[in-house]
Every structure is written in structure tokens, then in C-alpha cells.
Amino acid sequence: MPPPANAVMPHAPASQPGAGFDPALAQRVATFSAQDRWFERLTLLFAALVLLGMAGILTSLLIEAAPALKKFGLEFLVGTTWSPSEDIYGAVIAIVGTVVTSLIAMLLAVPLSFGIAFFLTETCPMSLRRPLGTAIELLAGVPSIIYGIWGLFVLAPLLQKYVQPLLSATGLPLFSGPPLGVGVFTAGLVLALMVVPFIASVMRDVFETVPPVLKESAYGIGCTTWEVMRNVVLPYTQVGVIGGIMLGLGRALGETMAVTFVIGNANRLSTSLFAPGNSIASTLANEFAEADPVLHVPALFALGLLLFFITAVVLALAKWLTARSVRKTGS
């Protein structure tokens, strides 16, 4: 017989302590926690190995360069004479060659890379985007010595015959002197062609990360393609764009074989970009094998140390620019 409607039902017995405990679930949680701890330690080890490697490189450079730095001191950084026969070493020629060739490369490569990325992401037909993008990425895999050989035997004669005479006719001091083909200008142009694939690939990838709704909204209010790129895409991706540019600059600063082929390898300073010159990397490539271990080899290690610090400054500048962009956009 069912109980009356107003009858009070007895309370269920209280749960016993530990009634909901699942030993299997607890074991799985403990296992996952242990795996997370070991994974964290493993990744920390990988990061520490990178720092350890950099510290080892820096330490070895300092030790090997110590004799030259001790003998020449500050004169090594401001000296303009590099004469192994007289054991006189000044790094200004190599530093200027490295900076000037890299600057020429970036002045040419950044606009060209931006144009390539802009075309591939905004105006290129869909049927051509993948083939052209793949071709750009394949250029990044071409060995630097191939660029050097091509620059010496193909590009340099073309520049000597057609381009350098036209630039010389402008009368500018930077383009004075005879058109030799090889020289600082040619080295900068070859470097520009080498870093374009890196910068263009990065720019294209970061441009593609822009949410389509942002661009569609801009087009919806009547913006042109260039206005969408300037006011929407570039502000949204400026951190990645700066990173790509700095990646290309780092490649240009440390490039060796291609520059060695076309820079002329002359240890002298000149105000003309057509004149032969030298860079830190080309000096190391040309002289290390036959260098005198007493003072010449330490001087070359000192050049390597300078290149290390120049690259570190560039990376620090890139980090500062990206952090500044993040603060400015508030992202």
C-alpha cells in the first residue's frame, strides 16, 4: 500500500568516507602528473643545451682571440690595415664590408619580399598560389655556393656591361670608379637574392594568419586592396614581419661563400660601391686555411667574435622591436 502523500520519507544514509574514491583514476592522474614533470625537465634540458652551446662558442672565441685582442687592444676595432705579412690587423675593413653588403641586401630584399608576399596572399590567382609559393621556398634551399658561382659568372658580367655604367653616369660618389663587375654592390645584390625567399616566405605565412573577417569588413566599407594591406594586414602582422626581416638580416650578415665569390676580396676601404672589398665571413673563408697560428689565427678568431656580437646585437634589436610592437598594439 503506497504511503500517504504527506508522509515524511526517511533520509538516505550519509555517504561513507572515501565512497567516491577510484584507485584506477587516481593512478592515471599520478601517471600523467609524473609524465608532465619529466616532459618539462626534458624540454628544459633541450633549452639549456642551446644556451650551453652558445656559451661554449663564445668562450672558445674569447680564448682563441685573446692573443690578438691583448696585442692590438682597441686598435683592432678601429684599425684600417689588415696585413698578414706585417702582422698588423685592423677589423674596420671587414666590419664595413659586412655592414654595407647587408644593408644593400636589406634595402633591396625587403620591398621585393613584401611585393611577393602581397601578390601571393591578395592578388594572385588561386591556381598559381601554391606553385609560386613552392618555387619561392625552393629558392631558400639552393646552396650558397651556387649563388656565388652564378653571381660571378652570370650576374657580375651583366652588371659590368649594363647596370654599373648607367649608375656611374649619375655622378654620385657611391657609384664612382670603373665598372668591375665584382665588388661590394654585387655582393649586396647577391645577398638580396639569397634572403628574399626567407623574408617572403615568412611574410606570406604571417599575412595568411589574418582572420578573413577583418579583411572582409574593410572591403565591405569600401577599402581598396592596398588600404586593407596597409591598415589591417600590416598592423595585425607587424611582429611577424619584423621577425622575418631580422631573420633575413641574420642570414645576410653571416653569409660566406656567395660573398667570397663576388665581393672582390680586397683589404682596402673605398667610398665607391663598385670597388672590391671584404667582409668578416669572406676574410675568414679566404685566410683561415693558411693563417699563421701565432697571431693571424687569433686575429681571425677575433673577427669571428665581432661577427658573433654583431649578430647578437641584431637579434636583440629584433626582440626589442617586436616587444615594442606588441606593447604599442596592446596585444
PyMOL commands that set and color helices and strands:
alter all, ss='L'
color gray80, all
select helices_A, chain A and resi 23-72+75-78+92-123+126-139+144-168+173-175+184-207+212-220+225-254+257-262+280-287+296-329
alter helices_A, ss='H'
color red, helices_A
select strands_A, chain A and resi 82-83+88-89
alter strands_A, ss='S'
color yellow, strands_A
deselect
rebuild
show_as cartoon
